[in-house]
Amino acid sequence: MIYYRSTRDTASEYRRITSAEAIKKGLADDGGLYVPERYPRISDKAFASLLKMNYTDRAAYILSMFLEDYDKKSIAAAAREAYSENNFDYAGSGGPAPVVSLSDTVSLIELWHGPTSAFKDMALQIMPRLLSLALGMTGEKRTAHILVATSGDTGKAALEGYRDVNGIRITVFYPVDGVSRMQKLQMQTTEGSNVNVIAVRGNFDDTQNGVKAIFSSRELAEKAENNGFFFGSANSINWGRLAPQIVYYISAYCDLVNSGKITRGDKVNICVPTGNFGNIFAAYIAKLMGLPVNRFIVASNSNNVLTDFISTGIYDRTREFRKTISPSMDILISSNLERLLFTLGGSSLTRELMESLKLEGKYRVPDLLLKELREDFSGYYMTEAETMECIKDTFCKYGYLSDTHTAVGIGCAEKYIQETGDRTPMLLASTASPFKFAPAVSESLGLEKTEDDLLCMKRLSEFTGMKIPVPLCSVFGKEIRFKNTIKAEEMPEIPFRNI
Ligand SMILES: *Cc1c(COP(=O)(O)O)cnc(C)c1O
């Protein structure tokens, strides 16, 4: 059985918990993140079976490897419900995460055919089901109160996943000026009787720190306990978010083999537009499980803290926070990098580095660790102008319309290929529908500007011949239910209001 442990637990007899407990708890009491004690390997035989499966069955198979305390049948049922055609637009491709060829070298994994038109749905449609199962398995009587800090996309995806789920409440905090109008509208119009949405004055890091502070406060945990609930997380600090994200990298590799683009055993490169380092870390786990990956390209926007880190070994968040057209990547503290540091350097080092990040806003990793990290990871970034140029060029050259985040990925992949000449087939995570970020995408294409987002999407649709995803149209005309704005200091009170 695979147990989970905290990245900051330095005891030789460290605390081990089951996956159900890890998904329930989210963050460890010591502030660390849960990681599996070991990574299961995909055997040749298992790989041969995966090749023949559809996405849902691949998801059930891979999740069962990590969630060994769960009943396999329950996981399979959860995957069937989560990835059904009710939730995802299969768009004639036969699955929720189609692989689309961009150029001779680059293939895109489109991860945005779910209910909120961004990749967070891939995990957040199944995670509530895994949490519900965990509550049952652990005999939990208390209500789980999920707290989410969002840079825009996680919030809505979590609201859609958790709304009206029994035994669970959810509060989403977003930085008041740090999300797009569309993202804000999506969240403010959410339906459901167990949901709350609050705007916070500050940027995403302030909001994420606020949530982390609630999680690590013993006093608030006790107060919650006295009120019959406990705090849970839906951010990618939660293992339940990461595990489902491993699936699509393995699945996409299988699809490439099945389509004859690569031969089984061939290496691929993987490029991921990155913010919190969750999505790319999931890809790295796929490699630890045996997926043949040559190199990971960490694609950043002008909040290029990770690019600098990979080139210097110094992680320094003490810099200006930039608001960009790819807001879901406007992050200076990439939480999941901690899981990589732990994997390469162990818990004592991780603890030390995280302490330094908290106190000084920066840390430097030992040279040996940096060398090892660079054997797997390359970092590139795109300025705002380059990103807009890339959206236009990609559309003109390949007829592919990408959103602002995906364009950061495409541009960084191109920089990498140009700089290295490495023509290894590249899988690139396409993380959002271009219509979700229609104003910036339209501007990149030179279309007429408008403050009317619906009109903007319609024009974009007419110009490109692409269909607007239904969930994005349907938010207009819905009632705005949530209008509260608070200061970051007020965040700890929110879960205790109206209970
Ligand atoms: C969240 C998000 C990202 C960044 O993913 P991380 O797991 O935080 O690295 C990239 N693109 C889009 C559209 C997102 O919503």
The ligand as a MOL file (V3000), in Angstrom:
LIG
                    3D

  0  0  0     0  0            999 V3000
M  V30 BEGIN CTAB
M  V30 COUNTS 15 15 0 0 0
M  V30 BEGIN ATOM
M  V30 1 C -4.0100 27.2210 -13.4530 0
M  V30 2 C -3.6640 27.4950 -14.8510 0
M  V30 3 C -2.3350 27.3990 -15.2990 0
M  V30 4 C -1.1810 27.0890 -14.3730 0
M  V30 5 O -1.2530 25.8050 -13.8310 0
M  V30 6 P -0.3770 25.4470 -12.5250 0
M  V30 7 O -0.7860 24.0740 -12.1490 0
M  V30 8 O -0.7730 26.4740 -11.4920 0
M  V30 9 O 1.0310 25.5580 -12.9010 0
M  V30 10 C -2.0950 27.5940 -16.6530 0
M  V30 11 N -3.0920 27.9060 -17.5100 0
M  V30 12 C -4.3760 28.0090 -17.1120 0
M  V30 13 C -5.4240 28.3570 -18.1080 0
M  V30 14 C -4.7120 27.8110 -15.7740 0
M  V30 15 O -5.9830 27.9150 -15.3820 0
M  V30 END ATOM
M  V30 BEGIN BOND
M  V30 1 1 1 2
M  V30 2 1 2 3
M  V30 3 2 2 14
M  V30 4 1 3 4
M  V30 5 2 3 10
M  V30 6 1 4 5
M  V30 7 1 5 6
M  V30 8 2 6 7
M  V30 9 1 6 8
M  V30 10 1 6 9
M  V30 11 1 10 11
M  V30 12 2 11 12
M  V30 13 1 12 13
M  V30 14 1 12 14
M  V30 15 1 14 15
M  V30 END BOND
M  V30 END CTAB
M  END
